[in-house]
Amino acid sequence: HLVQPPVHLSLEQTQGMEDKWLILYELDQPCGQTCTENVTALRQIHRAVGRHAEHLAIVLLNDGEAEAELRARLEEIYPGFNLVSDNGQTAISTLQTIDTGIRPNATDIQTYILDPMHNVVLAYQNSADPTDIHKDLKRLLKWSDQEGAK
């Protein structure tokens, strides 16, 4: 779902991710089987964008300090993940205010695409097909690549 107007998300722990598109996923607490499956799908999306992978970062948003066990498990799934802690829950609060026009609250949305200026531009319901996320992302990356070449 298109986020109109885009909402800027300030993430302190995203140094080195400037000028990159971000897939942001809010981790479940605790991160059980469904969470693990969703995170694995994000790994596949990152791999599937091919030559555009260097322009994309996967950010897993945790609502507190991630324990070593969670970090190790996520690292096992994919070392390319960026685990970000939102101790003050300011990012999570901002995400919950996003109105996609499809529901009264944000509890059924966990996956977001942010542009290189870290504006939330797309939001996906938990039931979204990872293939659809990949298609949208591919279009955005291709478009931004063409714009950069001009």
Secondary structure, DSSP 8 states (H G I E B T S, - for coil): -EEEEEEE---TT-TT-TT-EEEEEE--SS--HHHHHHHHHHHHHHHHTGGGGGGEEEEEEESS---HHHHHHHHHH-TTEEEEE-TT-HHHHHHHT---SS-SSSTTEEEEEE-TT-EEEEEEETT--HHHHHHHHHHHHHHHHHHHH-
